[in-house]
């Protein structure tokens, strides 16, 4: 039998409280409208697109300054995409 630390018990209790609060909120507010779902998808899309485009623009700017073709554009595009996906994941999970 394993013993849990007090921190693990607190995490479990907090998780249970959060789940119960979400359940009560869902009962109070009912099912979200189609428009709300559409808005969430739009926000999620922009959350990924904006950092990706910023990475591309920054990469093009650096490449033009250094005369390196597209050497920095590719990696900064990937970095922007990774930041966008990470941000979207955190937004979806409410953190």
N, C-alpha and C positions, 0 to 999 in steps of 0.2 A: 504494500500500500504506500502510495506516495503522498507526501505532505505538501500542501500548497502554501505559498508565501502569502502574507496579508495583501500584497499588491495584486496577486492573481485573483483573490476573492473580490477586491474592489473593482477590478476590470469586469468580472462576471456580473456583479451587482449593477454597475453602470450600464453594461450592455443590456441587461434585462430591463432596467428603467427606460432606456432609450427606445427599446422595442415597444414597450407598453405605451409610451408617449406617442410614438408613431401610429400605433394601432388606434388609440383614442382619437388622434387627429384625423385619421382616415375615416373613422366612424362619424365624426362631427362634420367634416367637409364633404364627404362623399367622393365619388369618382371624378378625377380631373376632366375638364372638357377637352375636346379635340384640339381647340386652339391653344390650350396650355401645353399639350404634348408637342404640337408643332413649334411653339415658341422654344421649348426646351431643346428640341432637335436643332433649331436655328442657333441658339446660344452655344450648344455643344460644337456645332460646325465652325462657328467663328472662333471659338476657343482654340481650335486646332489650326485653322487657316491663318489667323493673324500672326502668331509667332513664326510659322513657316515662311510667310511672305517677308516678315522682318529679317529672317535669316538670309533669304535670297537677296533682298535689297542691301543688307550689310555686306554680304559676300561680293556682290557686284561692285559696290563702292570700294571695298578693299582691293579687289582685282584691278579696278581702273586706276587706283592710286599707285599700285605696285607694278602694274603692267603684266600681270600673271595669267591672263586669259580667264579661265573659270576655275582656277586652282582653289580659291577660297569659297566660291559660290556653292559647290557641292557639299562640302563638309558643314558649312553654316546652314544650308537648307536642312540637312539631317538633324543638326542640333536644334533648329527651330521646330522641326516636326516632333522631335522627342520632347521638347519642353511643352509643346501644345498638347500632345497625347498625355503627358504626365499631369498637366493642369486639368484636362478634361476628366481623367480618371479620378483625380482628387475631388472635382466638382460633383461627379456622379455618386461618389461615396460619402459626400457631405463632410469632408475634412477641410 
